[in-house]
Amino acid sequence: MDEVEETLTYLAKHGGVRYLNTLLATAVPPGSEIPDTCNIREWSFKDIIHMPSAQQKDWIDACRQELDSLRERRVYDLVNPPQGRRVIKNRWVFDQKTDRHKCARLVAKGFSQVEGIDYDNVFSPVIRYESVRLMIALAAQQQWHMTSVDVKTAFLYGELDEELFMEQPEGFAVKGQEHKVFCLKCALYGLKQAALQWWKALDRSMERLGFRHTKSDSGIFILTSSSGPCVIVIVYVCRDLLLFYGQQAATTMYLWWR
């Protein structure tokens, strides 16, 4: 077992992020229909439609679930393509969890955005690792209660200040309206300003709840009360570059109170 661990450590160190993504993408039970050497995140939608019908259906359903979540959050309006305006492209990014649950994410190709036209500011506050370690140490020392919350589709909560247009996703253009495009109202994974817009939405929501972020670290929010517990919220955004097309974020909040 020690030799196996040493080998994996060596490969992870010298194989880099690509090797780690391959390990995660292929961490499925034996007998799965996905080859062990296949990196799911490199698939395109064309790879999906050439699969056997049973496998294809599962991945198509995952795409539909993603589009349903976009519609439920009113991320876009379907409009005629504007004249003289850049239309952003997109792509599907696929993944499979260890429980074999299939996921599909629609990611905008933000690298085609033009600064000054499609976006202005992209800076988003990020919590310092030192702050995370400090709060965990304090919680352990003071025996505070800790819990965590995973915010799914976090970036979709951010409203866009700019007017952006994006092509309809491959394989899911509305029948009879294939020429139309998405007019984006909310941030989408891959957009340059997605993280910033999400942060603005989060800051407004926390303020309405009575939280204030610290001056030393914007990722720490504190709620104080004379009669109730003190609540400290740490917001951490985990970003994973997806084939240079965009970002995927999973936001976790850690809460302490005493």
Backbone hydrogen bonds, N-H to C=O, Kabsch-Sander energy under -0.5 kcal/mol:
donor,donor_aa,acceptor,acceptor_aa,energy
5,E,1,M,-2.4
6,E,2,D,-2.3
7,T,3,E,-2.2
8,L,4,V,-2.5
9,T,5,E,-2.4
10,Y,6,E,-2.1
11,L,7,T,-2.6
12,A,8,L,-2.8
13,K,9,T,-2.1
14,H,10,Y,-2.4
15,G,11,L,-2.9
16,G,12,A,-1.2
19,Y,15,G,-0.8
20,L,16,G,-1.7
21,N,17,V,-2.7
22,T,18,R,-1.9
23,L,19,Y,-2.2
24,L,20,L,-2.3
25,A,21,N,-2.7
26,T,22,T,-1.7
27,A,24,L,-1.1
28,V,26,T,-2.3
32,S,29,P,-1.3
38,C,35,P,-1.5
40,I,38,C,-0.8
42,E,39,N,-1.8
43,W,40,I,-2.1
47,D,44,S,-0.6
48,I,44,S,-1.1
49,I,45,F,-1.9
50,H,46,K,-0.7
51,M,48,I,-1.8
56,Q,52,P,-2.8
57,K,53,S,-2.2
58,D,54,A,-1.2
59,W,55,Q,-1.7
60,I,56,Q,-2.6
61,D,57,K,-2.5
62,A,58,D,-1.6
63,C,59,W,-1.9
64,R,60,I,-2.3
65,Q,61,D,-2.2
66,E,62,A,-1.7
67,L,63,C,-2.3
68,D,64,R,-2.5
69,S,65,Q,-1.9
70,L,66,E,-1.6
71,R,67,L,-2.3
72,E,68,D,-2.7
73,R,69,S,-1.6
74,R,71,R,-1.3
75,V,70,L,-2.5
77,D,183,C,-1.7
79,V,77,D,-0.7
79,V,181,V,-2.8
85,R,82,P,-1.1
88,I,86,R,-0.6
88,I,165,F,-3.1
91,R,107,V,-2.1
93,V,105,R,-2.5
95,D,103,C,-2.1
97,K,101,H,-2.6
100,R,97,K,-2.0
103,C,95,D,-2.9
105,R,93,V,-2.7
107,V,91,R,-2.6
107,V,105,R,-0.7
108,A,189,Y,-3.2
109,K,89,K,-2.7
110,G,108,A,-1.8
110,G,245,Y,-1.3
112,S,109,K,-1.8
113,Q,110,G,-1.9
115,E,113,Q,-0.5
116,G,119,Y,-3.5
117,I,114,V,-1.7
118,D,114,V,-3.0
119,Y,114,V,-0.9
132,V,128,R,-1.6
133,R,129,Y,-2.4
134,L,130,E,-2.3
135,M,131,S,-2.4
136,I,132,V,-2.2
137,A,133,R,-2.2
138,L,134,L,-2.5
139,A,135,M,-2.6
140,A,136,I,-2.1
141,Q,137,A,-2.4
142,Q,138,L,-3.0
143,Q,139,A,-0.7
144,W,139,A,-1.9
145,H,257,W,-1.4
147,T,255,L,-0.9
149,V,253,M,-1.4
151,V,149,V,-0.6
151,V,251,T,-2.9
152,K,150,D,-0.8
154,A,151,V,-0.6
156,L,153,T,-1.0
157,Y,154,A,-1.8
158,G,155,F,-1.6
160,L,185,K,-2.3
164,L,162,E,-0.8
164,L,184,L,-0.7
165,F,86,R,-0.5
166,M,182,F,-2.6
167,E,88,I,-2.6
172,F,169,P,-2.0
177,Q,174,V,-2.3
180,K,177,Q,-1.6
181,V,79,V,-2.9
182,F,166,M,-3.5
183,C,77,D,-3.3
184,L,164,L,-2.2
184,L,182,F,-0.8
185,K,75,V,-3.4
186,C,75,V,-1.7
187,A,158,G,-3.6
191,L,188,L,-2.1
194,A,191,L,-1.3
197,Q,193,Q,-2.5
198,W,194,A,-2.2
199,W,195,A,-2.1
200,K,196,L,-2.2
201,A,197,Q,-1.9
202,L,198,W,-2.6
203,D,199,W,-2.8
204,R,200,K,-2.1
205,S,201,A,-2.2
206,M,202,L,-2.8
207,E,203,D,-1.9
208,R,204,R,-1.9
209,L,205,S,-1.4
210,G,207,E,-1.2
211,F,206,M,-2.7
212,R,222,I,-1.7
214,T,217,D,-0.7
214,T,220,I,-2.2
220,I,217,D,-1.6
221,F,219,G,-0.5
221,F,233,V,-3.1
222,I,212,R,-2.3
223,L,231,V,-2.8
231,V,223,L,-2.4
231,V,229,P,-0.5
232,I,256,W,-2.2
233,V,221,F,-3.3
234,I,254,Y,-1.8
235,V,219,G,-2.4
235,V,233,V,-0.5
236,Y,234,I,-0.6
236,Y,252,T,-1.8
238,C,236,Y,-0.6
238,C,250,A,-1.7
239,R,237,V,-0.6
240,D,248,Q,-1.2
242,L,246,G,-2.3
243,L,241,L,-0.8
245,Y,242,L,-2.7
246,G,242,L,-0.7
248,Q,240,D,-0.9
250,A,238,C,-1.2
251,T,151,V,-1.1
252,T,236,Y,-2.0
252,T,250,A,-0.5
253,M,149,V,-1.9
254,Y,234,I,-1.5
255,L,147,T,-1.9
256,W,232,I,-1.5
257,W,145,H,-0.7
258,R,230,C,-0.6
